[in-house]
Amino acid sequence: MNAWSSGGLLRRHRDFRLLWCGETAGKFGASVTGVAMPLIAVSTLHAGPFEVGLLSTAAWLPWLVIGLPVGAWVDRLRRRPVMLASAAVSCVLFAAVPVAAWRGLLGTGLLLAVALLTGTATVFFQTAYTAYLPSILAPDDQAEGNAKLHGSASAAQLAGLGSGGLIAQAAGAVNGMFANAATFLVSLLCLTGIRHREPRPGRAERRPGGPAGEVGEGLRLIAGDPWLRTLTLFGAASNLALMGYQSIQVVFLVREVGLAPGVVGGPAAATGAGGVAGAFVARRVAARVGTSRATLLFEFGLALFALLIPLTTDGAGVVFFLAGGCCVSAGVVAGNVLKAGFQQRYCPPRLLGRVTAGSAFLGYGTIPLGSLLGGALGSALGLRATLWITTAGIPLAAVILLCSPLRRARDLPVSRQWPGDEGSLSGGGGEAALPRP
């Protein structure tokens, strides 16, 4: 019986439904923060483009600093308690921002500290969450689960970005942080209600050399596999460019385009509609043309429209921002759906945490560099010139995919022989076997 005839995962799978609700609530709050934090810096603390870029840098810097060891730690622990602790920490920290403002303690340094600490909690949560999902879903349900989670994340981003400006206008940018704290409380309650209990990881799952050995193993697995290596390098290059323009888009819309702070979230939210569409069509396009070809279509073809974004002007010119942002969002989300499904099926559960962490370290590690680059270029060259440079980098990053095995394959592989496996799944030689067309 397929997912549609049985009502779909959200209807028939209680634990997945709770995980979906908690993750969606957290994404909504994070999107509100994506508008509220820069608005606090710009309107309350009168920060410039470089300081605003530092906020994004601080939020993503933990991936570069602790991303690798977290993957090894997560493989040694039950994933759900790690997610619970991370959600609780984020809830408290975001609520602390308006409390500090009431006491006259709010400053750029405090905002940077909150961004850094909540970013650290996100590293633990996201690494554990990625490895946790396959434990509660059967392999045949994972594609649907990934599509629903990425689709709802895009919808939550759309609603959160749109609400962020309205909340800031109605309650003030600082008090808007309470909305984010509340969403993490919802996430915490949903995770608490999940009935599935993981077994404690056994010593057999640990590798010689302790966590350091497991970190090295994760990097070696990625470096030695042409598929993981290609997708990881592409993710790193793409994220550098994406964060370069996203870190200054709020400042650009307010100061260059001339939008009021209360409505600046509207255009940013509208681009999230592309992400919802991308999640909706990803599996359908992949079923028709193949997962490898679909990845190229989404990650390169749609990325070309990013060059519309720097053309944005006031009035009707906002259409350029909407069209370019929608296409970029659709391509990113659809590509993430396909990559998540590939990685969860391709990597055995015992290695998934460290492979995920190694990939995230290299992929997410460029995000703080991108936000720092966007802020520095924005201050030195101007906001519009910086957008031309950073948006051009989005399709250029996809050249990595065009120069890889993805260009010659119809589908991404589903299995291979991994170190420690008994028998070969891939047909020998350690290379990934392509499924039959």
Summary of the structure (lengths in Angstrom):
residues: 437
radius of gyration: 21.0
end to end distance: 23.6
largest distance: 65.4
contacts: 1675
relative contact order: 0.16
helix: 79%
strand: 0%
